[in-house]
Amino acid sequence: MNADQLRTLQSPLKERYRSDPASAVVTLRATGRAGDGVSCRVETGRALVEAGLHPATGGDGLSVCSGDMLLEALVACAGVTLKAVATALGVELRDAAIEAEGDLDFRGTLGVDREAPVGFRAIRLNFRLDTDAPAEQIAALLKLTERYCVVFQTLARPAALGVTHEIGAIG
């Protein structure tokens, strides 16, 4: 896809969102079902993923860890955003590798130390780019990728989060 094709694809959406801001608000959903043992089966739209305990919390390593899934979502979003921004800016990327890593202290998750945080202490996102673009163009590419990456921005500025529940048979 080139910049003109991307603009052609996105222009009608942008115009609709400008004239009707409410149409730009879309609710995304993810669903899961408690699985065997300590696991949760998550429908991804493409496949079924079984999430379970990380080996550092007693898991066998055969199920995916939700922390890994969070980092994978960040990498996926950052990679798609990078490619879209590069296309829009006309930056030729011969190749790009995106890596995310995060530090967890499992003492918090396991309740071993009440002072230890539950969740990631730090997350690092790294881009390795194969391009001849000048440094200022690469800087703009990365700045815009960070700005428009939904997962990055959600982690950087957490959304309001709430929990509800229902009791009864699940159909």
C-alpha positions in Angstrom: 0.0 0.0 0.0 1.3 3.5 -0.8 0.4 6.9 0.7 -2.3 7.6 -1.9 -4.0 4.3 -1.4 -3.9 4.8 2.4 -5.4 8.3 2.0 -8.1 7.0 -0.3 -8.9 4.3 2.2 -9.0 6.7 5.3 -10.3 10.0 3.8 -14.0 9.0 3.9 -13.6 7.8 7.5 -11.8 11.0 8.6 -14.5 13.1 6.9 -17.3 11.2 8.6 -15.6 11.4 12.0 -15.1 15.2 11.5 -18.8 15.8 10.6 -20.1 13.2 13.1 -17.7 12.8 16.0 -20.0 10.2 17.7 -19.5 7.9 14.8 -15.8 7.6 15.6 -16.5 6.1 19.0 -16.4 2.3 18.7 -16.6 -0.2 21.5 -14.1 -3.1 21.1 -14.8 -6.3 23.0 -12.9 -9.3 24.1 -14.5 -12.4 25.6 -13.2 -15.4 27.4 -14.4 -18.4 29.2 -12.9 -20.1 32.2 -11.0 -23.1 31.0 -9.7 -26.3 32.6 -7.4 -25.9 35.6 -6.3 -22.3 36.1 -6.9 -21.1 32.5 -9.1 -18.8 30.4 -10.0 -19.4 26.8 -10.0 -16.2 24.8 -11.6 -15.7 21.4 -9.3 -13.6 19.3 -11.4 -13.4 16.2 -8.8 -15.5 14.3 -8.2 -18.3 16.8 -8.8 -19.5 20.3 -6.1 -18.7 22.8 -5.7 -20.5 26.1 -4.2 -18.3 28.7 -2.8 -19.7 32.0 -0.4 -19.1 34.7 3.1 -17.9 33.9 5.7 -20.4 35.0 6.9 -17.9 37.6 3.5 -18.3 39.3 3.3 -22.1 39.0 2.2 -22.5 35.3 3.5 -25.2 33.1 4.4 -22.9 30.2 2.0 -24.5 27.8 -0.6 -21.7 28.0 0.0 -18.2 27.0 0.5 -15.6 29.8 -1.7 -12.6 29.8 1.3 -10.4 30.5 2.9 -11.7 27.3 -0.4 -11.1 25.5 -0.3 -7.5 26.7 3.2 -7.0 25.3 2.2 -8.8 22.1 -0.7 -6.4 21.7 1.7 -3.5 22.2 4.0 -4.8 19.6 1.2 -5.5 17.1 -0.3 -2.1 17.5 3.0 -0.3 17.3 4.0 -2.3 14.3 0.7 -1.6 12.4 0.9 2.1 13.4 4.6 2.3 12.4 3.7 0.9 8.9 0.7 3.2 8.5 2.7 6.3 9.5 5.6 5.3 7.3 3.2 4.9 4.4 1.6 8.2 5.0 5.0 10.0 5.3 6.5 8.2 2.4 9.2 6.7 4.5 10.5 3.5 2.9 11.1 0.7 5.4 12.9 -2.3 4.0 12.3 -4.0 7.3 11.2 -3.2 10.8 11.4 -5.3 14.0 9.4 -4.2 17.1 10.2 -5.6 20.5 8.5 -5.0 23.8 9.8 -6.2 27.2 8.4 -5.6 30.6 9.6 -6.2 34.2 7.3 -7.9 36.6 7.9 -8.7 40.3 5.8 -11.8 40.9 5.9 -11.3 44.6 3.1 -8.8 44.1 1.0 -11.2 42.0 1.5 -14.1 44.4 0.8 -11.9 47.5 4.3 -12.7 49.0 5.1 -9.0 49.6 2.3 -6.4 49.9 4.8 -3.7 49.0 5.7 -5.3 45.7 3.6 -3.9 42.8 1.1 -6.1 41.0 1.7 -5.5 37.3 4.5 -4.3 35.2 7.1 -2.0 36.8 8.4 -0.9 33.4 7.7 -1.6 29.8 10.2 -0.9 27.0 9.3 -0.6 23.4 12.2 -0.8 20.8 12.1 -0.4 17.1 14.9 -1.7 14.8 14.5 -0.1 11.4 16.1 -0.9 8.1 15.8 2.3 6.1 17.8 5.0 4.4 15.5 7.8 5.7 17.3 10.7 7.3 17.4 11.1 11.1 14.8 13.8 11.2 12.3 11.7 9.2 12.9 8.7 11.5 12.4 10.9 14.5 9.0 12.1 13.1 8.1 8.6 12.2 8.7 7.3 15.8 7.0 10.4 17.4 3.9 9.9 15.3 3.9 6.1 15.9 4.0 6.7 19.6 1.3 9.4 19.4 -1.2 7.3 17.3 -0.5 3.8 18.8 -3.7 3.0 20.7 -2.1 0.4 23.0 0.9 2.5 23.8 -1.3 5.5 24.6 -3.6 3.4 26.7 -0.7 2.1 28.8 0.9 5.6 29.0 -2.4 7.2 30.1 -4.6 4.5 31.5 -8.3 4.6 30.6 -10.9 4.6 33.3 -11.4 1.0 34.3 -14.3 -0.6 36.1 -15.5 -4.1 37.0 -19.1 -5.5 36.9 -20.4 -8.9 37.5 -23.5 -11.0 36.9 -24.6 -14.2 38.7 -26.4 -17.0 36.8 -26.1 -19.6 34.1 -24.0 -18.6 31.1 -25.7 -19.3 27.8 
